[in-house]
Amino acid sequence: MTLRFNIAAAAVALAASPAFAQTAWDMPTPYGDAVFHTQNITAFADDIREATDGALDITVHSAGSLFAHGQIKDSVRRGLAPIGEILMSQLVNENPVFGVDSIPFLAASYDEAEALWDASRDAVSEALEAQGLTLLFSVPWPGQSLFLREEVTEPAQLQGVTFRAYNNATERMAQLLGMIPTQVEAGDIPTAFSTGRVASMITSPSTGVSSQAWDYTSHYIDVQAWLPKNMVFVNSSALDALSDDERDAVLAAAEAAEARGWEMSRAETDTQIAALEEAGMVVMQPSDALSARLSEIGETMAAEWMDEAGDTGAAVLDAFRAE
């Protein structure tokens, strides 16, 4: 009797254990734990864990520790990881719609960036759905600005300067400025500067602080050219395999993460620009000559993007401009 009771009790206890029915997801992300995007995603995972009583447990693998940035989308598409985060514009070679938020000066403030996301979300979502992926949420970086080793007031001063690019848009912008672009991931920025591969970059103040840009540049020109977004997406089959309650928890946590992430990004801008200045960098506004040249480049790149994006691109920009 005692033996049978103990076996039955053990079986009941095992069935009642949250770990017994737990679904464990690994989530690769490209940025370190100190970056606000990663902090927001960690909170997203915590929200899901709490809402499902631990039935769905997401482990965040930050800083490219599980898959490199360029491998994350395909790893999720192939089911090697069920969920992941990437910089949206990294996929522009697949579909021009992924590059809409990297057109210089198209949306150069948070309000404009939010309106552009409202106008482009469905097109982005449909492009992912065609690959078996479901968009969950997207959060912008602070506006992209120039990091240089000297004060620049005339566009001609940028001719021939080596430049860190991180997607097609930054590479194209560098070419139009007469600079020499080299693709460098965020984690490799200090090494690229120290080895002489690059001598300048355009990036967010967040990345500037996390990579300690004051060690290899001296001037921050606050051009706020555009607000590129990271996006989080899930393998659609993995999402469908969840229970209804778990799926609802994921979608609710995603909605909360997007709202929270945008607020975190807004707060990040002032905080990190102040941190750059405190570390000894010269923070300055662009000269009229530089602003004019960058605006010209923005118009050129918007027209080029429209040519590539076709009817979908036209519909996105029409919706954005109607806001």
C-alpha positions as CSV (number, residue, x, y, z in Angstrom):
1,M,0.0,0.0,0.0
2,T,2.7,2.4,1.0
3,L,4.8,1.7,-2.2
4,R,1.7,2.1,-4.4
5,F,0.8,5.4,-2.7
6,N,4.3,6.8,-3.1
7,I,4.4,5.9,-6.8
8,A,1.0,7.5,-7.3
9,A,2.0,10.6,-5.3
10,A,5.2,11.0,-7.3
11,A,3.2,10.8,-10.6
12,V,0.8,13.4,-9.5
13,A,3.6,15.7,-8.4
14,L,5.4,15.3,-11.7
15,A,2.3,16.1,-13.7
16,A,1.7,19.2,-11.6
17,S,5.2,20.4,-12.1
18,P,5.4,23.4,-14.5
19,A,8.6,22.0,-16.0
20,F,6.7,18.8,-17.1
21,A,4.7,20.7,-19.8
22,Q,7.3,23.4,-20.4
23,T,8.1,24.6,-23.9
24,A,11.7,26.0,-24.0
25,W,12.6,28.5,-26.7
26,D,16.1,29.8,-27.5
27,M,16.2,33.3,-28.8
28,P,19.3,34.6,-30.6
29,T,19.8,38.4,-30.5
30,P,22.7,40.4,-32.0
31,Y,23.4,43.0,-29.2
32,G,24.9,42.9,-25.7
33,D,23.0,42.8,-22.4
34,A,23.7,46.5,-21.7
35,V,21.8,47.6,-24.9
36,F,18.3,48.7,-24.3
37,H,16.9,46.5,-27.1
38,T,18.2,43.4,-25.3
39,Q,16.9,44.7,-22.0
40,N,13.5,45.1,-23.6
41,I,13.6,41.6,-25.0
42,T,14.6,40.2,-21.6
43,A,11.5,41.9,-20.2
44,F,9.4,40.5,-23.0
45,A,10.6,37.0,-22.2
46,D,9.9,37.6,-18.5
47,D,6.4,38.7,-19.3
48,I,5.7,35.5,-21.3
49,R,7.2,33.3,-18.5
50,E,5.0,35.0,-15.9
51,A,1.8,35.0,-18.1
52,T,2.2,31.3,-18.8
53,D,3.3,30.3,-15.3
54,G,6.6,29.1,-16.8
55,A,4.9,26.9,-19.5
56,L,6.7,28.9,-22.2
57,D,10.3,29.7,-21.2
58,I,12.4,31.9,-23.5
59,T,16.2,32.0,-23.0
60,V,17.7,35.1,-24.6
61,H,21.2,34.5,-26.2
62,S,22.5,38.0,-26.6
63,A,25.5,39.4,-28.4
64,G,25.4,36.9,-31.2
65,S,26.4,34.1,-28.8
66,L,24.0,31.5,-30.4
67,F,24.0,32.7,-34.0
68,A,25.8,35.6,-35.6
69,H,23.6,38.5,-36.6
70,G,23.6,37.6,-40.3
71,Q,22.5,34.0,-39.5
72,I,19.6,34.8,-37.1
73,K,16.8,35.2,-39.7
74,D,17.6,32.0,-41.5
75,S,18.0,30.1,-38.2
76,V,14.5,31.0,-37.3
77,R,13.1,30.3,-40.7
78,R,14.7,26.9,-40.7
79,G,13.5,26.1,-37.2
80,L,17.0,26.0,-35.6
81,A,15.7,28.7,-33.2
82,P,12.0,29.5,-32.9
83,I,12.3,33.2,-32.3
84,G,14.9,35.9,-33.0
85,E,15.8,39.6,-33.4
86,I,17.6,41.4,-36.2
87,L,18.1,44.9,-37.6
88,M,15.3,45.1,-40.2
89,S,17.4,46.7,-42.9
90,Q,19.7,43.8,-42.9
91,L,17.1,42.0,-45.1
92,V,16.9,44.7,-47.8
93,N,18.6,42.5,-50.4
94,E,15.6,40.1,-50.0
95,N,12.9,42.8,-50.3
96,P,13.3,46.6,-50.6
97,V,10.5,47.1,-48.0
98,F,12.9,46.1,-45.3
99,G,15.0,49.2,-46.0
100,V,12.2,51.8,-45.8
101,D,13.3,53.0,-42.4
102,S,16.9,53.6,-43.5
103,I,16.2,56.2,-46.1
104,P,18.0,59.3,-44.8
105,F,15.8,62.2,-43.7
106,L,12.5,60.4,-44.7
107,A,11.6,60.0,-41.1
108,A,14.0,62.0,-38.9
109,S,12.1,62.1,-35.6
110,Y,10.3,59.7,-33.4
111,D,6.9,60.9,-34.4
112,E,7.8,60.6,-38.1
113,A,9.3,57.2,-37.5
114,E,6.2,56.0,-35.8
115,A,4.0,57.2,-38.7
116,L,6.4,55.4,-41.1
117,W,6.1,52.2,-39.1
118,D,2.3,52.4,-39.1
119,A,2.4,52.8,-42.9
120,S,4.9,50.0,-43.5
121,R,4.1,47.4,-40.9
122,D,1.7,45.4,-43.1
123,A,4.1,45.3,-46.0
124,V,6.9,44.1,-43.7
125,S,4.7,41.5,-42.1
126,E,3.6,40.1,-45.4
127,A,7.2,39.8,-46.6
128,L,8.0,37.8,-43.5
129,E,4.9,35.7,-43.8
130,A,6.0,34.5,-47.2
131,Q,9.0,32.9,-45.5
132,G,7.1,31.2,-42.7
133,L,7.8,34.0,-40.2
134,T,5.5,36.0,-38.0
135,L,6.3,39.6,-37.1
136,L,5.9,40.2,-33.4
137,F,7.2,43.8,-32.8
138,S,9.7,46.4,-33.8
139,V,11.6,49.1,-31.9
140,P,13.8,51.9,-33.3
141,W,17.3,52.9,-32.4
142,P,17.9,56.6,-31.6
143,G,18.6,58.7,-34.7
144,Q,21.7,57.9,-36.6
145,S,24.4,60.5,-36.4
146,L,28.1,60.9,-37.5
147,F,31.1,59.9,-35.4
148,L,34.3,61.5,-36.8
149,R,37.9,62.0,-35.8
150,E,37.8,65.8,-36.5
151,E,35.3,68.6,-36.9
152,V,33.6,68.5,-40.3
153,T,31.7,71.5,-41.6
154,E,32.1,71.0,-45.4
155,P,31.0,67.9,-47.3
156,A,34.3,67.9,-49.1
157,Q,36.1,67.0,-45.9
158,L,34.5,63.6,-46.0
159,Q,36.0,62.7,-49.4
160,G,38.1,59.5,-49.2
161,V,37.5,58.9,-45.5
162,T,37.0,55.3,-44.6
163,F,33.5,54.6,-43.2
164,R,31.9,51.8,-41.2
165,A,28.7,50.7,-43.0
166,Y,26.2,48.2,-41.5
167,N,23.7,47.8,-44.3
168,N,23.1,48.8,-48.0
169,A,21.7,52.2,-47.1
170,T,24.8,53.3,-45.1
171,E,27.0,51.9,-47.8
172,R,25.2,53.8,-50.5
173,M,25.2,57.0,-48.4
174,A,28.9,56.7,-48.0
175,Q,29.4,56.3,-51.7
176,L,27.3,59.4,-52.4
177,L,29.5,61.4,-49.9
178,G,32.7,60.2,-51.6
179,M,33.6,58.1,-48.6
180,I,35.0,54.5,-48.6
181,P,32.6,52.1,-46.9
182,T,33.4,48.8,-45.2
183,Q,30.7,46.5,-43.6
184,V,31.4,46.1,-39.9
185,E,29.2,44.6,-37.2
186,A,28.5,46.5,-34.0
187,G,30.6,44.2,-31.9
188,D,33.6,44.7,-34.2
189,I,33.6,48.5,-34.2
190,P,36.5,49.1,-31.8
191,T,38.7,46.6,-33.6
192,A,37.8,48.0,-37.0
193,F,38.9,51.5,-35.9
194,S,42.0,50.4,-34.0
195,T,43.2,48.4,-37.1
196,G,42.6,51.2,-39.5
197,R,39.8,49.6,-41.4
198,V,37.5,52.5,-40.8
199,A,37.9,56.1,-39.5
200,S,34.3,57.2,-39.2
201,M,30.8,55.9,-38.8
202,I,27.1,56.8,-38.6
203,T,25.2,55.1,-35.9
204,S,23.1,55.7,-32.8
205,P,24.4,57.3,-29.7
206,S,23.6,54.0,-28.0
207,T,26.0,52.1,-30.1
208,G,28.5,54.9,-29.7
209,V,28.4,54.6,-26.0
210,S,28.4,50.8,-25.9
211,S,31.4,50.6,-28.2
212,Q,33.2,53.5,-26.3
213,A,33.5,55.6,-29.4
214,W,35.4,58.3,-27.5
215,D,38.4,56.0,-27.6
216,Y,38.7,56.3,-31.4
217,T,36.6,59.3,-32.5
218,S,36.3,62.8,-31.1
219,H,33.3,64.5,-32.7
220,Y,29.6,63.6,-32.7
221,I,27.6,65.5,-35.3
222,D,23.9,65.2,-34.4
223,V,22.4,64.8,-37.9
224,Q,19.6,62.3,-36.7
225,A,19.5,61.0,-40.2
226,W,17.0,58.2,-39.7
227,L,15.7,55.8,-37.0
228,P,16.4,52.2,-38.1
229,K,14.4,49.5,-36.3
230,N,15.2,46.1,-34.9
231,M,12.4,43.6,-35.3
232,V,11.5,40.5,-33.4
233,F,9.8,37.6,-35.3
234,V,8.9,34.0,-34.7
235,N,8.8,30.8,-36.8
236,S,5.1,30.7,-37.7
237,S,4.9,26.9,-37.2
238,A,6.5,27.2,-33.7
239,L,3.9,29.9,-32.8
240,D,1.0,27.8,-34.1
241,A,2.3,24.8,-32.1
242,L,1.6,26.7,-28.8
243,S,-1.6,26.4,-26.9
244,D,-4.1,29.2,-27.4
245,D,-3.3,30.7,-24.0
246,E,0.4,30.6,-24.7
247,R,0.0,32.2,-28.2
248,D,-2.1,34.9,-26.7
249,A,0.6,35.5,-24.0
250,V,3.2,35.9,-26.7
251,L,1.2,38.4,-28.8
252,A,0.2,40.4,-25.7
253,A,3.8,40.5,-24.5
254,A,4.9,41.6,-28.0
255,E,2.4,44.5,-28.0
256,A,3.7,45.6,-24.6
257,A,7.3,45.2,-25.7
258,E,6.8,47.5,-28.7
259,A,5.2,50.2,-26.6
260,R,7.9,49.9,-23.9
261,G,10.7,49.7,-26.4
262,W,9.8,53.0,-28.2
263,E,9.7,54.8,-24.8
264,M,13.1,53.3,-23.9
265,S,14.5,54.4,-27.2
266,R,13.2,58.0,-26.7
267,A,14.8,58.1,-23.2
268,E,18.0,56.6,-24.6
269,T,18.7,59.4,-27.0
270,D,19.2,62.2,-24.4
271,T,20.9,59.9,-21.9
272,Q,23.5,58.5,-24.4
273,I,24.3,61.8,-26.1
274,A,25.0,63.2,-22.6
275,A,27.2,60.2,-21.9
276,L,29.2,60.9,-25.1
277,E,29.7,64.5,-24.1
278,E,30.7,63.5,-20.5
279,A,33.3,61.1,-21.9
280,G,34.9,64.0,-23.7
281,M,33.4,63.9,-27.2
282,V,32.5,67.2,-28.9
283,V,28.8,67.2,-29.6
284,M,27.8,69.5,-32.4
285,Q,25.0,70.3,-34.8
286,P,25.6,69.9,-38.5
287,S,26.6,73.0,-40.5
288,D,24.2,74.3,-43.1
289,A,26.5,73.0,-45.9
290,L,26.6,69.5,-44.5
291,S,22.8,69.5,-43.8
292,A,22.1,70.6,-47.3
293,R,24.3,67.9,-48.8
294,L,22.8,65.2,-46.6
295,S,19.3,66.3,-47.6
296,E,20.2,66.0,-51.3
297,I,21.5,62.5,-50.7
298,G,18.2,61.7,-48.9
299,E,16.2,62.7,-51.9
300,T,18.4,60.7,-54.2
301,M,18.1,57.6,-52.0
302,A,14.3,57.9,-51.6
303,A,13.9,58.0,-55.4
304,E,16.2,55.0,-55.7
305,W,14.3,53.1,-53.1
306,M,11.0,53.9,-54.9
307,D,12.4,52.5,-58.1
308,E,13.2,49.2,-56.3
309,A,10.2,48.9,-54.2
310,G,7.7,49.5,-57.0
311,D,3.9,49.5,-56.2
312,T,4.4,48.3,-52.6
313,G,6.9,51.1,-51.9
314,A,4.6,53.7,-53.5
315,A,1.7,52.5,-51.3
316,V,3.9,52.7,-48.2
317,L,5.1,56.2,-48.9
318,D,1.7,57.4,-50.0
319,A,0.3,56.2,-46.7
320,F,3.1,57.8,-44.7
321,R,2.8,61.1,-46.4
322,A,-1.0,61.1,-45.8
323,E,-0.5,60.8,-42.0
